[in-house]
Amino acid sequence: MLYDLYQGYVDTLTPMQAAARASARTLKSLPRGWGDKALVRSLWAAQEVFAETKVSHVRPPFGIDAVLTPTGVVDVIEEVVDSTPFGHLLRFRKDMDVDDPKVLILAPLSGHFATLLRATVETMIPDHDVYITDWVNAREVPLSAGPFGFDEYIDHTIRWLGVLGPGSHLLAVCQPCVQALSATAVMSDAGDPNVPRTLTLMAGPIDTRINPTAVNELATSVPIDWFERNAISKVPWRYAGAGRRVYPGFMQLTAFLNMNWPRHIKSHFDLYTNLAEGNDGAAAVTRDFYDEYFAVLDLCAEFYLETVERVFQNHELPRGELEYQGRKVAPKAINRTMLFTVEGERDDICSIGQTMAAHDLCTGLNPYMKHHHLQPNVGHYGVFSGRRWENQVYPRIRSLIASRE
């Protein structure tokens, strides 16, 4: 019912935004002397902001066509190397003959597309053969594809490490840090030759009992039945996944916005002001951010509910109770994979200590195989994007991977 109400709202708003977009084009095309007037620019800016502020359910392009390498600028070819109904394994292949270390980046399934990690990918391409998990919007996955839950994410991780082959490296950002550690433990326990050489966990909820954030407290404030009743909807009939139970991306986006509503209001007012005053560069930065931020995907209900219950409510991994396919996950089995954890000093989603908790679980690793980096002056997103990511966090990861080659 909730999804149907949302769809009705979108259907009502669409023609209004189309009219505003047409009006904005008309105002912008006025002859010189009219279009430059302050009142006209203000009207145009208001129409433009209203027309373009919308939620999208389609993955934006990565748009990484070329990168600068030590030998010069090279073209980058984005290609799908493996697929399931729920996701694609993307490779960013450099158009040059080089044998760089293979790195699999696990993108979170938390309401946004994998393109949220565009900066992470782009920074790593010059030195590595980069792959990423490109998850499909659950509302586009037919019911006949079956369920996708916590174990299925681990299945995909193990499968795609197998595609990369022996000697690859695994890097997880945010929520899938739990699955990354679990997959590495399962593979180590089984003697899988494709176990990663390094495991980098960035701002992930390994143990949310440590320094709980507002997000963690919300997850534990009500029983799991409450989330099932209030957060789960069925995909409307018009989509390929009609009837599939999902946690809608628009609900996750709403939750994120409510965490810092005044800042988002100010950002859109600043966007209007910059457009009206002709500050196109500043306006473009804001637009690019929100184009990505407002691109959302739906999560399969079983994955969302199992993650809330197993990671945030029951803390199964740090308590030694997490099971995969009926068997206990044993991080102590990891004995050949170098571990590197990264946290942000100002992270209000995954606080200090929650990711580093992985060190205490990996008792089979010698101390020299475990490393940690606390990045000063960054929040959650600054751990994997932005200037400090490029100049301070990434060099540590690059050195770690190089040391295991």
Buried (B, 14 or more C-beta within 10 A) or exposed (E): EBBEEBBEEBEEEEEEBEEBBEBBEEBEEEEEEEEEEEEBBBBBBBBBBBBBBEBBBEBBEBEBEEBEBEEEEBEBEBEEEBEBBBBBBBBBBBEEEEEBBBBBBBBBBBBBBBBBBBBBBBBBBBBBBBBBBBBBBBBBBEEEBEBBBBBBBBBBBBBBBBBBEEBBBBBBBBBBBBBBBBBBBBBBBEEBEBBBBBBBBBBBBBBBBBEBBEBBEBBBEEEBEEBBEEBBBBBBEEBBBEEBBBBBBBBBBBEBBEBEEEEBEEBBEBBBBBBBBEBEEBBEEBBEEBBBBBBBBBBBBBBBBBBBBBBBBBBBBBEEEBEBEEEEBBBBBBBEBBBBBBBBBBBEBBBBBBBBBBBEBBEBBEEEBBBBBBBEEBBBBBBBBBEBBBEBBBEBBBEBBEEBE
